[in-house]
Amino acid sequence: MLIGATALLLGGGGLAAYATTALAGNQTTPGTASGHQHTASGITISCPDVGERLRTVPRSAQLPVSKGLSALDKQVHDAYHKMMGGSGTAVMAPLKAQREKTIKMMVTAIAKNTKRPGYLIKMSGCTTKPVTEGAGAGGNDSTKTVKEGWYQGQTPNQTQDDQQGQQQGQQGQDPNQQDPNQQGQGQQGQAGGPSPDDFVDITTVQPNADAPPFAAPKGGNASTGTFTTECGRNEDGHFNSDNVIVTPGVSNGAHHTHDYVGNKATDAFADDNKLAASDTTCNNGDQSTHYWPVLRKLDGNAEQKPGAAQDANVGTTLTPATVTLKFRGSQVGQVEAMPRFMKIITGDAKAFTNGTKNANASWSCTGFEDRQLKDKYPLCPEGSQVVRTFAFQNCWNGRDIDSGNHRDHVAFSDQNGVCPSGFKAIPQLTQRITYDVPQGQSFAVDSFPEQLHKPVTDHGDFINVMPDQLMSKAVDCINSGRNCT
């Protein structure tokens, strides 16, 4: 049945037509859940994440680097498209050549004003990855507790280490030497994902979230207050497929659709001055930007535009039922103010192929939020809403409002609330979003096509544009143990 959908793709219908057929659930194969079908090849494309390895990006190189990162994503998108269309692993050599040319352009732009990052060119080659394989190096069980590795510096148990070694071995094998017995096995779901195996009944999960960020900081030295900012739930329909933090100046730099609250000017071209001059949906004059990938109902609705069906994201966009944006304190002492225009991303949109080093997805259901899932979508009881929670980094290096890979200037504390050496505690933002979704395996998060809409790829973004006086108020509330809005 999938052959028919692929023929539609090759016959000029485009990626959107292919994705529509797959996600609508119009065709099934024996032995699969209703509305799901086996993928054509059982593999996806896994490429080294050049953006993660960036360190210093001079201002003069920012636009060329943004264009390069977006081009790299588009190249993988097109190669995956061709692979699913029947080209198989023949796409890998041309993909490497394209990536090498693009990375060299980025390296040249960076080297004009700082040390040449030649190591990036070694990241041109990609491999294939079985879709039945887990999230890769650093992966842990979806029901792990905070103490088993939520924060930096925590080591998984031996069983998990063994699993990681197996996954690393599988990822490192020759892309042309895939085990044919692995392909097409298991419940792989729609071509492009998600899979039935990506969902789990939340009532079968054991409680695992009894510490921060899902429980308030506590202890004699803890800063126990909170500051909550009200920004609505995107009633105005502020959507785009840009990513102003990672690929500023490039339209459709995210290749998936983002859902926004807060600053109304946020798009790929919004610099700090534009954000500071913008209106906002938040109270108290808070002009901060909050965004995350949209959640879609898998009903086959194909919007013919970038970030949607043109990037293999098909289905009706779900509007959040509620959005809660709360800042909390530290377990070990007082927090310091965030600087204005600080940019933070949490989670990893490419975690399925990158591994879970930077993954920070948290899925649950209302009434069951003591149970958090890292790499599964929750199946909630009737009357319970799906919950996404993004707990942001709570330590800052005290100098930079951003960094080359948009991660190095911030960090997570350890499970006791202690920041890494050289970092200081800042208010920890938690974005909590709830949704009313149809019962069953009926929804998925937007993603890059090769990430297969895996729940582990969920991520959140934040730009602090609070006026300094408002940030001072938030810090004072947190440090004095008060709950403020």
DRENDO-1510 file (C-alpha; in Angstrom, 1 decimal, always signed):
<recs>
REC; n; res; u; v; w
REC; 1; MET; +0.0; +0.0; +0.0 .
REC; 2; LEU; +2.9; +2.4; +0.8 .
REC; 3; ILE; +4.1; +1.9; -2.8 .
REC; 4; GLY; +1.1; +3.8; -4.0 .
REC; 5; ALA; +1.8; +6.7; -1.8 .
REC; 6; THR; +5.4; +6.7; -2.9 .
REC; 7; ALA; +4.4; +6.7; -6.6 .
REC; 8; LEU; +2.3; +9.7; -5.9 .
REC; 9; LEU; +5.4; +11.4; -4.5 .
REC; 10; LEU; +7.4; +10.6; -7.5 .
REC; 11; GLY; +4.6; +11.4; -9.9 .
REC; 12; GLY; +4.8; +15.1; -9.1 .
REC; 13; GLY; +2.5; +15.3; -6.1 .
REC; 14; GLY; +5.4; +16.5; -3.9 .
REC; 15; LEU; +6.4; +15.6; -0.4 .
REC; 16; ALA; +3.1; +17.0; +0.9 .
REC; 17; ALA; +1.0; +14.6; -1.1 .
REC; 18; TYR; +3.1; +11.7; +0.1 .
REC; 19; ALA; +2.9; +12.8; +3.7 .
REC; 20; THR; -0.8; +13.4; +3.5 .
REC; 21; THR; -1.5; +9.9; +2.3 .
REC; 22; ALA; +0.7; +8.4; +5.0 .
REC; 23; LEU; -0.5; +10.5; +7.9 .
REC; 24; ALA; -4.2; +10.4; +7.0 .
REC; 25; GLY; -4.2; +6.7; +7.8 .
REC; 26; ASN; -6.1; +5.9; +4.6 .
REC; 27; GLN; -4.0; +2.8; +3.9 .
REC; 28; THR; -2.9; +0.1; +6.3 .
REC; 29; THR; -1.0; -3.1; +6.1 .
REC; 30; PRO; -1.8; -6.3; +8.0 .
REC; 31; GLY; -0.7; -6.4; +11.6 .
REC; 32; THR; -0.4; -2.7; +12.2 .
REC; 33; ALA; -2.6; -0.4; +14.3 .
REC; 34; SER; -5.4; +1.4; +12.6 .
REC; 35; GLY; -4.2; +4.6; +11.1 .
REC; 36; HIS; -0.5; +3.4; +11.0 .
REC; 37; GLN; +1.5; +1.7; +8.4 .
REC; 38; HIS; +5.0; +0.3; +7.9 .
REC; 39; THR; +7.7; +2.6; +6.5 .
REC; 40; ALA; +9.2; +1.8; +3.1 .
REC; 41; SER; +12.8; +1.3; +4.3 .
REC; 42; GLY; +13.0; +1.1; +8.1 .
REC; 43; ILE; +15.9; +3.5; +8.1 .
REC; 44; THR; +16.4; +7.2; +8.5 .
REC; 45; ILE; +19.4; +9.6; +7.9 .
REC; 46; SER; +21.7; +10.5; +10.8 .
REC; 47; CYS; +24.1; +13.4; +10.3 .
REC; 48; PRO; +26.5; +15.1; +12.7 .
REC; 49; ASP; +25.0; +18.2; +14.1 .
REC; 50; VAL; +27.2; +21.1; +12.9 .
REC; 51; GLY; +25.3; +23.7; +14.9 .
REC; 52; GLU; +26.0; +21.9; +18.2 .
REC; 53; ARG; +29.8; +22.1; +17.5 .
REC; 54; LEU; +29.9; +25.8; +16.8 .
REC; 55; ARG; +31.8; +27.8; +19.4 .
REC; 56; THR; +32.6; +31.3; +18.3 .
REC; 57; VAL; +30.6; +32.9; +15.5 .
REC; 58; PRO; +31.6; +36.5; +14.8 .
REC; 59; ARG; +28.9; +39.0; +14.0 .
REC; 60; SER; +30.1; +39.2; +10.4 .
REC; 61; ALA; +29.6; +35.4; +10.0 .
REC; 62; GLN; +26.2; +35.2; +11.6 .
REC; 63; LEU; +24.1; +35.4; +8.4 .
REC; 64; PRO; +26.3; +33.0; +6.4 .
REC; 65; VAL; +26.3; +30.5; +9.2 .
REC; 66; SER; +22.5; +30.8; +9.6 .
REC; 67; LYS; +22.1; +30.2; +5.8 .
REC; 68; GLY; +24.5; +27.3; +6.0 .
REC; 69; LEU; +22.7; +25.6; +8.9 .
REC; 70; SER; +19.3; +26.0; +7.1 .
REC; 71; ALA; +20.9; +24.6; +3.9 .
REC; 72; LEU; +22.3; +21.6; +5.8 .
REC; 73; ASP; +18.8; +20.8; +7.1 .
REC; 74; LYS; +17.3; +21.2; +3.7 .
REC; 75; GLN; +19.9; +18.8; +2.2 .
REC; 76; VAL; +19.0; +16.1; +4.7 .
REC; 77; HIS; +15.3; +16.8; +4.1 .
REC; 78; ASP; +15.8; +16.3; +0.3 .
REC; 79; ALA; +18.0; +13.2; +0.8 .
REC; 80; TYR; +15.5; +11.6; +3.1 .
REC; 81; HIS; +12.7; +12.4; +0.6 .
REC; 82; LYS; +14.7; +10.6; -2.2 .
REC; 83; MET; +15.5; +7.7; +0.1 .
REC; 84; MET; +11.9; +7.2; +0.9 .
REC; 85; GLY; +11.1; +7.5; -2.8 .
REC; 86; GLY; +13.2; +4.4; -3.6 .
REC; 87; SER; +16.7; +5.7; -4.0 .
REC; 88; GLY; +17.9; +4.0; -0.8 .
REC; 89; THR; +21.4; +4.6; +0.5 .
REC; 90; ALA; +22.5; +5.8; -3.0 .
REC; 91; VAL; +21.6; +9.3; -1.6 .
REC; 92; MET; +24.4; +9.2; +1.0 .
REC; 93; ALA; +27.4; +10.1; -1.2 .
REC; 94; PRO; +25.7; +13.1; -2.9 .
REC; 95; LEU; +24.5; +14.3; +0.5 .
REC; 96; LYS; +28.1; +14.2; +1.8 .
REC; 97; ALA; +29.3; +16.3; -1.1 .
REC; 98; GLN; +26.6; +18.9; -0.6 .
REC; 99; ARG; +27.3; +19.1; +3.1 .
REC; 100; GLU; +31.0; +19.4; +2.6 .
REC; 101; LYS; +30.5; +22.4; +0.2 .
REC; 102; THR; +28.1; +24.1; +2.6 .
REC; 103; ILE; +30.3; +23.5; +5.7 .
REC; 104; LYS; +33.4; +24.9; +3.9 .
REC; 105; MET; +31.4; +28.1; +3.1 .
REC; 106; MET; +30.5; +28.4; +6.8 .
REC; 107; VAL; +34.1; +27.7; +7.9 .
REC; 108; THR; +35.4; +30.4; +5.5 .
REC; 109; ALA; +32.9; +33.0; +6.8 .
REC; 110; ILE; +33.9; +32.3; +10.5 .
REC; 111; ALA; +37.6; +32.3; +9.7 .
REC; 112; LYS; +37.6; +35.9; +8.5 .
REC; 113; ASN; +37.5; +37.2; +12.1 .
REC; 114; THR; +38.4; +34.3; +14.3 .
REC; 115; LYS; +40.3; +31.0; +14.4 .
REC; 116; ARG; +39.3; +28.7; +11.5 .
REC; 117; PRO; +37.1; +25.8; +12.8 .
REC; 118; GLY; +38.4; +23.3; +10.3 .
REC; 119; TYR; +37.1; +20.4; +12.4 .
REC; 120; LEU; +33.6; +21.1; +11.2 .
REC; 121; ILE; +34.5; +19.8; +7.7 .
REC; 122; LYS; +35.0; +16.4; +9.2 .
REC; 123; MET; +31.3; +16.4; +9.9 .
REC; 124; SER; +30.2; +16.2; +6.3 .
REC; 125; GLY; +29.5; +12.4; +6.2 .
REC; 126; CYS; +26.2; +10.9; +7.4 .
REC; 127; THR; +25.0; +7.4; +8.2 .
REC; 128; THR; +21.7; +5.6; +8.2 .
REC; 129; LYS; +19.9; +4.7; +11.4 .
REC; 130; PRO; +17.3; +2.0; +11.9 .
REC; 131; VAL; +14.0; +3.5; +12.8 .
REC; 132; THR; +13.5; +0.8; +15.4 .
REC; 133; GLU; +16.7; +1.9; +17.2 .
REC; 134; GLY; +16.5; +4.2; +20.3 .
REC; 135; ALA; +17.5; +7.8; +20.5 .
REC; 136; GLY; +21.2; +6.9; +20.4 .
REC; 137; ALA; +24.2; +7.7; +22.6 .
REC; 138; GLY; +23.1; +9.0; +26.0 .
REC; 139; GLY; +19.7; +7.5; +25.7 .
REC; 140; ASN; +17.9; +6.4; +28.8 .
REC; 141; ASP; +14.6; +4.8; +29.6 .
REC; 142; SER; +11.6; +7.1; +29.1 .
REC; 143; THR; +10.5; +6.6; +32.7 .
REC; 144; LYS; +13.8; +7.5; +34.4 .
REC; 145; THR; +13.7; +9.6; +37.6 .
REC; 146; VAL; +15.3; +12.9; +38.1 .
REC; 147; LYS; +18.0; +11.3; +40.2 .
REC; 148; GLU; +18.9; +8.9; +37.3 .
REC; 149; GLY; +20.1; +11.7; +35.0 .
REC; 150; TRP; +17.8; +14.6; +34.6 .
REC; 151; TYR; +20.5; +17.2; +35.4 .
REC; 152; GLN; +24.1; +17.5; +34.4 .
REC; 153; GLY; +26.7; +15.2; +36.0 .
REC; 154; GLN; +24.3; +12.3; +36.6 .
REC; 155; THR; +25.4; +8.9; +35.4 .
REC; 156; PRO; +22.9; +6.3; +34.1 .
REC; 157; ASN; +23.0; +2.8; +35.6 .
REC; 158; GLN; +25.0; +0.0; +34.0 .
REC; 159; THR; +22.2; -1.5; +32.1 .
REC; 160; GLN; +21.6; +1.8; +30.4 .
REC; 161; ASP; +25.3; +2.1; +29.6 .
REC; 162; ASP; +25.2; -1.3; +28.0 .
REC; 163; GLN; +22.2; -0.2; +25.9 .
REC; 164; GLN; +24.1; +3.0; +24.8 .
REC; 165; GLY; +27.1; +1.0; +23.7 .
REC; 166; GLN; +24.9; -1.2; +21.6 .
REC; 167; GLN; +23.3; +1.9; +20.0 .
REC; 168; GLN; +26.6; +3.5; +19.4 .
REC; 169; GLY; +27.8; +0.4; +17.7 .
REC; 170; GLN; +24.8; +0.3; +15.5 .
REC; 171; GLN; +25.1; +3.9; +14.5 .
REC; 172; GLY; +28.7; +3.5; +13.6 .
REC; 173; GLN; +28.2; +0.7; +11.1 .
REC; 174; ASP; +28.6; +1.1; +7.3 .
REC; 175; PRO; +25.4; +2.7; +5.9 .
REC; 176; ASN; +25.5; +0.1; +3.1 .
REC; 177; GLN; +25.7; -2.8; +5.6 .
REC; 178; GLN; +22.3; -2.5; +7.3 .
REC; 179; ASP; +20.9; -5.7; +8.6 .
REC; 180; PRO; +18.0; -6.5; +6.3 .
REC; 181; ASN; +16.3; -8.4; +9.1 .
REC; 182; GLN; +16.0; -5.1; +11.0 .
REC; 183; GLN; +14.2; -3.2; +8.2 .
REC; 184; GLY; +10.5; -3.2; +8.4 .
REC; 185; GLN; +10.4; -4.9; +11.7 .
REC; 186; GLY; +8.3; -3.8; +14.7 .
REC; 187; GLN; +5.5; -1.2; +14.8 .
REC; 188; GLN; +7.0; +1.5; +12.7 .
REC; 189; GLY; +3.8; +3.5; +12.1 .
REC; 190; GLN; +3.3; +6.1; +9.4 .
REC; 191; ALA; +6.0; +6.7; +6.9 .
REC; 192; GLY; +7.7; +9.7; +8.5 .
REC; 193; GLY; +6.4; +8.7; +12.0 .
REC; 194; PRO; +5.1; +8.6; +14.6 .
REC; 195; SER; +5.1; +4.9; +15.5 .
REC; 196; PRO; +2.6; +3.1; +17.7 .
REC; 197; ASP; +5.6; +2.3; +19.8 .
REC; 198; ASP; +6.1; +6.0; +20.5 .
REC; 199; PHE; +3.0; +6.0; +22.7 .
REC; 200; VAL; +2.5; +4.7; +26.2 .
REC; 201; ASP; -0.5; +4.5; +28.6 .
REC; 202; ILE; +0.4; +7.0; +31.3 .
REC; 203; THR; -1.4; +4.9; +33.9 .
REC; 204; THR; +1.2; +2.2; +33.5 .
REC; 205; VAL; +4.1; +4.5; +34.3 .
REC; 206; GLN; +5.5; +4.7; +37.8 .
REC; 207; PRO; +5.9; +8.1; +39.5 .
REC; 208; ASN; +9.3; +9.5; +38.8 .
REC; 209; ALA; +9.2; +13.3; +39.2 .
REC; 210; ASP; +9.5; +14.0; +42.9 .
REC; 211; ALA; +12.3; +16.6; +42.6 .
REC; 212; PRO; +12.9; +19.9; +40.9 .
REC; 213; PRO; +11.9; +21.1; +38.3 .
REC; 214; PHE; +8.6; +19.3; +38.9 .
REC; 215; ALA; +8.7; +19.9; +42.6 .
REC; 216; ALA; +9.5; +23.2; +44.3 .
REC; 217; PRO; +13.0; +23.8; +45.6 .
REC; 218; LYS; +13.2; +22.9; +49.3 .
REC; 219; GLY; +15.8; +23.0; +52.1 .
REC; 220; GLY; +17.1; +25.6; +54.5 .
REC; 221; ASN; +19.0; +27.6; +51.9 .
REC; 222; ALA; +16.5; +27.2; +49.1 .
REC; 223; SER; +14.9; +30.2; +47.3 .
REC; 224; THR; +11.4; +29.0; +47.4 .
REC; 225; GLY; +9.4; +31.8; +45.7 .
REC; 226; THR; +7.9; +31.9; +42.2 .
REC; 227; PHE; +7.2; +34.5; +39.6 .
REC; 228; THR; +4.5; +33.7; +37.0 .
REC; 229; THR; +4.0; +35.7; +33.8 .
REC; 230; GLU; +0.7; +35.5; +31.9 .
REC; 231; CYS; +1.1; +35.6; +28.1 .
REC; 232; GLY; -2.0; +33.8; +26.8 .
REC; 233; ARG; -2.1; +30.7; +24.7 .
REC; 234; ASN; -1.5; +32.1; +21.2 .
REC; 235; GLU; -5.1; +33.1; +20.7 .
REC; 236; ASP; -3.8; +35.5; +18.0 .
REC; 237; GLY; -2.4; +32.7; +15.9 .
REC; 238; HIS; +1.3; +33.8; +15.9 .
REC; 239; PHE; +3.0; +31.0; +14.0 .
REC; 240; ASN; +6.0; +30.7; +11.7 .
REC; 241; SER; +8.6; +28.2; +10.7 .
REC; 242; ASP; +11.5; +30.6; +11.6 .
REC; 243; ASN; +14.0; +30.2; +14.4 .
REC; 244; VAL; +15.4; +33.6; +15.4 .
REC; 245; ILE; +17.8; +32.1; +17.9 .
REC; 246; VAL; +19.4; +29.4; +15.8 .
REC; 247; THR; +19.0; +30.7; +12.2 .
REC; 248; PRO; +18.4; +34.5; +12.5 .
REC; 249; GLY; +17.8; +36.2; +9.1 .
REC; 250; VAL; +16.6; +33.0; +7.3 .
REC; 251; SER; +12.9; +32.4; +6.5 .
REC; 252; ASN; +11.8; +28.8; +7.3 .
REC; 253; GLY; +15.0; +28.2; +9.2 .
REC; 254; ALA; +13.3; +25.7; +11.5 .
REC; 255; HIS; +11.6; +23.6; +8.8 .
REC; 256; HIS; +8.8; +23.0; +11.3 .
REC; 257; THR; +6.1; +25.4; +12.7 .
REC; 258; HIS; +6.6; +27.2; +16.0 .
REC; 259; ASP; +3.9; +28.3; +18.3 .
REC; 260; TYR; +4.5; +31.7; +20.0 .
REC; 261; VAL; +3.4; +33.7; +23.0 .
REC; 262; GLY; +4.7; +36.9; +24.3 .
REC; 263; ASN; +6.6; +39.3; +21.9 .
REC; 264; LYS; +4.5; +39.9; +18.8 .
REC; 265; ALA; +7.4; +40.8; +16.6 .
REC; 266; THR; +9.2; +37.5; +16.8 .
REC; 267; ASP; +10.3; +36.1; +13.5 .
REC; 268; ALA; +13.6; +35.3; +11.8 .
REC; 269; PHE; +14.4; +39.0; +11.3 .
REC; 270; ALA; +13.6; +40.3; +14.8 .
REC; 271; ASP; +16.8; +41.7; +16.3 .
REC; 272; ASP; +17.0; +42.9; +19.9 .
REC; 273; ASN; +15.9; +46.4; +19.0 .
REC; 274; LYS; +12.9; +45.1; +17.2 .
REC; 275; LEU; +11.9; +42.9; +20.1 .
REC; 276; ALA; +12.4; +45.8; +22.6 .
REC; 277; ALA; +10.0; +48.0; +20.5 .
REC; 278; SER; +7.3; +45.4; +20.1 .
REC; 279; ASP; +3.9; +44.9; +21.7 .
REC; 280; THR; +3.4; +41.7; +23.7 .
REC; 281; THR; +0.7; +39.3; +24.8 .
REC; 282; CYS; +2.2; +39.2; +28.3 .
REC; 283; ASN; +1.2; +41.2; +31.3 .
REC; 284; ASN; +3.4; +43.6; +33.3 .
REC; 285; GLY; +5.0; +44.8; +30.1 .
REC; 286; ASP; +7.0; +41.6; +29.7 .
REC; 287; GLN; +8.2; +41.6; +26.1 .
REC; 288; SER; +9.9; +38.2; +26.3 .
REC; 289; THR; +9.6; +35.6; +23.5 .
REC; 290; HIS; +8.4; +32.0; +24.2 .
REC; 291; TYR; +8.1; +29.4; +21.5 .
REC; 292; TRP; +8.0; +25.7; +20.9 .
REC; 293; PRO; +7.0; +23.4; +18.0 .
REC; 294; VAL; +3.3; +23.1; +17.4 .
REC; 295; LEU; +1.4; +19.9; +18.3 .
REC; 296; ARG; -0.7; +18.5; +15.4 .
REC; 297; LYS; -3.8; +16.3; +15.3 .
REC; 298; LEU; -3.0; +13.5; +12.8 .
REC; 299; ASP; -6.1; +14.0; +10.7 .
REC; 300; GLY; -4.3; +14.3; +7.3 .
REC; 301; ASN; -4.9; +18.1; +6.9 .
REC; 302; ALA; -2.0; +19.3; +4.7 .
REC; 303; GLU; -1.3; +23.0; +4.8 .
REC; 304; GLN; +0.7; +23.8; +1.7 .
REC; 305; LYS; +3.3; +26.1; +3.2 .
REC; 306; PRO; +6.8; +25.9; +4.7 .
REC; 307; GLY; +7.0; +24.3; +8.1 .
REC; 308; ALA; +3.8; +22.4; +7.4 .
REC; 309; ALA; +3.1; +19.9; +4.6 .
REC; 310; GLN; +6.0; +21.2; +2.5 .
REC; 311; ASP; +8.3; +20.0; +5.3 .
REC; 312; ALA; +6.4; +16.8; +6.0 .
REC; 313; ASN; +4.4; +18.2; +9.0 .
REC; 314; VAL; +0.8; +17.2; +8.3 .
REC; 315; GLY; -2.3; +17.6; +10.5 .
REC; 316; THR; -4.4; +20.3; +12.1 .
REC; 317; THR; -2.5; +22.6; +14.5 .
REC; 318; LEU; -3.8; +22.2; +18.1 .
REC; 319; THR; -4.2; +25.4; +20.1 .
REC; 320; PRO; -3.0; +24.9; +23.7 .
REC; 321; ALA; -5.7; +24.7; +26.3 .
REC; 322; THR; -3.5; +26.5; +28.8 .
REC; 323; VAL; +0.0; +27.9; +28.9 .
REC; 324; THR; +1.8; +28.5; +32.2 .
REC; 325; LEU; +5.1; +30.3; +32.4 .
REC; 326; LYS; +6.7; +30.1; +35.8 .
REC; 327; PHE; +10.1; +31.0; +37.2 .
REC; 328; ARG; +11.5; +29.2; +40.3 .
REC; 329; GLY; +14.5; +29.5; +42.5 .
REC; 330; SER; +17.5; +27.4; +43.6 .
REC; 331; GLN; +17.8; +24.6; +46.2 .
REC; 332; VAL; +21.1; +26.0; +47.4 .
REC; 333; GLY; +20.6; +29.7; +47.7 .
REC; 334; GLN; +19.4; +32.9; +46.0 .
REC; 335; VAL; +19.2; +33.5; +42.3 .
REC; 336; GLU; +20.6; +36.4; +40.3 .
REC; 337; ALA; +18.8; +38.3; +37.6 .
REC; 338; MET; +19.0; +37.2; +33.9 .
REC; 339; PRO; +20.4; +39.8; +31.6 .
REC; 340; ARG; +18.0; +41.3; +29.1 .
REC; 341; PHE; +18.1; +39.6; +25.7 .
REC; 342; MET; +19.5; +36.4; +27.1 .
REC; 343; LYS; +18.6; +33.5; +24.7 .
REC; 344; ILE; +18.1; +29.9; +25.9 .
REC; 345; ILE; +17.0; +26.8; +24.1 .
REC; 346; THR; +16.2; +23.6; +25.9 .
REC; 347; GLY; +15.8; +20.1; +24.4 .
REC; 348; ASP; +17.1; +19.0; +21.0 .
REC; 349; ALA; +15.0; +19.0; +17.8 .
REC; 350; LYS; +17.4; +16.3; +16.4 .
REC; 351; ALA; +17.6; +14.1; +19.5 .
REC; 352; PHE; +16.5; +11.0; +17.7 .
REC; 353; THR; +19.7; +11.0; +15.6 .
REC; 354; ASN; +21.9; +13.2; +17.9 .
REC; 355; GLY; +21.3; +11.1; +21.0 .
REC; 356; THR; +19.9; +12.4; +24.2 .
REC; 357; LYS; +22.8; +14.5; +25.6 .
REC; 358; ASN; +20.8; +17.7; +25.1 .
REC; 359; ALA; +17.3; +16.2; +25.0 .
REC; 360; ASN; +14.9; +17.6; +27.5 .
REC; 361; ALA; +11.4; +16.6; +26.5 .
REC; 362; SER; +8.8; +16.0; +29.2 .
REC; 363; TRP; +5.4; +14.6; +28.4 .
REC; 364; SER; +2.6; +13.7; +30.8 .
REC; 365; CYS; -1.1; +14.0; +31.5 .
REC; 366; THR; -3.1; +16.3; +33.9 .
REC; 367; GLY; -3.6; +14.4; +37.1 .
REC; 368; PHE; -0.5; +12.3; +36.5 .
REC; 369; GLU; +2.3; +14.9; +36.4 .
REC; 370; ASP; +4.3; +13.0; +39.0 .
REC; 371; ARG; +5.0; +10.7; +36.0 .
REC; 372; GLN; +7.1; +12.3; +33.2 .
REC; 373; LEU; +8.0; +10.7; +29.9 .
REC; 374; LYS; +11.2; +11.6; +28.0 .
REC; 375; ASP; +10.8; +9.6; +24.8 .
REC; 376; LYS; +7.2; +8.6; +24.6 .
REC; 377; TYR; +3.9; +10.3; +24.0 .
REC; 378; PRO; +1.4; +9.8; +26.8 .
REC; 379; LEU; -2.0; +8.2; +26.2 .
REC; 380; CYS; -4.2; +10.0; +28.7 .
REC; 381; PRO; -7.4; +8.7; +30.4 .
REC; 382; GLU; -10.6; +10.4; +29.2 .
REC; 383; GLY; -10.9; +13.9; +30.6 .
REC; 384; SER; -7.2; +14.2; +31.1 .
REC; 385; GLN; -5.1; +16.6; +29.0 .
REC; 386; VAL; -1.7; +16.0; +27.4 .
REC; 387; VAL; +1.0; +18.1; +29.1 .
REC; 388; ARG; +4.3; +19.3; +27.7 .
REC; 389; THR; +6.8; +20.7; +30.1 .
REC; 390; PHE; +10.1; +22.5; +29.3 .
REC; 391; ALA; +12.3; +23.1; +32.3 .
REC; 392; PHE; +15.1; +25.5; +31.2 .
REC; 393; GLN; +18.7; +25.7; +32.3 .
REC; 394; ASN; +19.1; +27.3; +35.7 .
REC; 395; CYS; +22.8; +28.3; +35.7 .
REC; 396; TRP; +24.5; +31.1; +33.7 .
REC; 397; ASN; +28.2; +31.8; +33.1 .
REC; 398; GLY; +27.7; +35.4; +34.2 .
REC; 399; ARG; +29.1; +36.9; +31.0 .
REC; 400; ASP; +27.3; +35.9; +27.7 .
REC; 401; ILE; +23.7; +36.3; +26.6 .
REC; 402; ASP; +24.2; +33.7; +23.9 .
REC; 403; SER; +26.9; +31.4; +22.6 .
REC; 404; GLY; +27.9; +29.8; +19.3 .
REC; 405; ASN; +25.8; +26.7; +19.8 .
REC; 406; HIS; +23.3; +28.6; +21.9 .
REC; 407; ARG; +24.0; +26.2; +24.8 .
REC; 408; ASP; +27.4; +26.8; +26.3 .
REC; 409; HIS; +26.5; +30.1; +28.2 .
REC; 410; VAL; +24.0; +28.2; +30.3 .
REC; 411; ALA; +23.8; +24.9; +32.1 .
REC; 412; PHE; +21.7; +22.8; +34.4 .
REC; 413; SER; +22.6; +22.4; +38.1 .
REC; 414; ASP; +23.1; +18.9; +39.4 .
REC; 415; GLN; +20.3; +17.1; +41.3 .
REC; 416; ASN; +21.3; +19.0; +44.5 .
REC; 417; GLY; +20.9; +22.4; +42.9 .
REC; 418; VAL; +24.7; +23.1; +42.6 .
REC; 419; CYS; +25.8; +24.9; +39.4 .
REC; 420; PRO; +28.9; +23.9; +37.5 .
REC; 421; SER; +32.1; +25.7; +38.4 .
REC; 422; GLY; +32.1; +29.2; +37.0 .
REC; 423; PHE; +28.3; +29.4; +36.7 .
REC; 424; LYS; +25.7; +31.1; +39.0 .
REC; 425; ALA; +22.1; +30.3; +39.7 .
REC; 426; ILE; +19.4; +32.2; +37.8 .
REC; 427; PRO; +15.6; +31.8; +37.9 .
REC; 428; GLN; +14.5; +28.6; +36.3 .
REC; 429; LEU; +11.8; +29.0; +33.6 .
REC; 430; THR; +9.3; +26.3; +33.2 .
REC; 431; GLN; +7.0; +26.4; +30.2 .
REC; 432; ARG; +3.9; +24.1; +30.8 .
REC; 433; ILE; +1.5; +23.7; +28.0 .
REC; 434; THR; -1.7; +21.5; +28.0 .
REC; 435; TYR; -3.8; +20.3; +25.2 .
REC; 436; ASP; -7.2; +18.6; +24.6 .
REC; 437; VAL; -6.4; +15.9; +22.1 .
REC; 438; PRO; -8.6; +13.1; +20.6 .
REC; 439; GLN; -8.3; +9.7; +22.3 .
REC; 440; GLY; -5.6; +7.3; +21.1 .
REC; 441; GLN; -2.5; +7.7; +19.0 .
REC; 442; SER; -3.8; +10.9; +17.4 .
REC; 443; PHE; -1.2; +13.6; +17.8 .
REC; 444; ALA; +2.5; +14.4; +17.2 .
REC; 445; VAL; +4.9; +17.2; +17.5 .
REC; 446; ASP; +6.3; +19.0; +14.4 .
REC; 447; SER; +9.8; +17.8; +13.5 .
REC; 448; PHE; +12.5; +17.6; +10.8 .
REC; 449; PRO; +11.4; +14.8; +8.5 .
REC; 450; GLU; +14.2; +12.5; +9.3 .
REC; 451; GLN; +13.4; +12.8; +13.0 .
REC; 452; LEU; +10.2; +10.9; +12.5 .
REC; 453; HIS; +8.1; +13.1; +14.8 .
REC; 454; LYS; +9.7; +11.3; +17.8 .
REC; 455; PRO; +8.6; +12.7; +21.2 .
REC; 456; VAL; +12.2; +12.9; +22.4 .
REC; 457; THR; +12.8; +15.8; +19.8 .
REC; 458; ASP; +10.5; +18.2; +21.7 .
REC; 459; HIS; +12.1; +21.5; +22.7 .
REC; 460; GLY; +11.4; +25.0; +23.9 .
REC; 461; ASP; +13.0; +28.4; +23.3 .
REC; 462; PHE; +13.1; +31.6; +25.3 .
REC; 463; ILE; +14.4; +35.1; +24.9 .
REC; 464; ASN; +14.3; +37.3; +28.0 .
REC; 465; VAL; +13.0; +40.7; +27.1 .
REC; 466; MET; +11.7; +41.6; +30.5 .
REC; 467; PRO; +12.4; +45.2; +31.4 .
REC; 468; ASP; +15.2; +45.2; +34.0 .
REC; 469; GLN; +12.8; +46.5; +36.7 .
REC; 470; LEU; +10.4; +43.6; +36.1 .
REC; 471; MET; +13.3; +41.0; +36.2 .
REC; 472; SER; +14.4; +42.6; +39.5 .
REC; 473; LYS; +10.8; +42.1; +40.9 .
REC; 474; ALA; +10.8; +38.5; +39.8 .
REC; 475; VAL; +14.2; +37.8; +41.5 .
REC; 476; ASP; +13.1; +39.5; +44.7 .
REC; 477; CYS; +9.9; +37.5; +44.8 .
REC; 478; ILE; +11.8; +34.2; +44.3 .
REC; 479; ASN; +14.5; +35.0; +46.8 .
REC; 480; SER; +12.0; +36.2; +49.5 .
REC; 481; GLY; +9.8; +33.1; +49.2 .
REC; 482; ARG; +6.8; +34.9; +47.7 .
REC; 483; ASN; +4.5; +33.8; +44.9 .
REC; 484; CYS; +4.1; +36.7; +42.5 .
REC; 485; THR; +2.5; +37.5; +39.2 .
</recs>
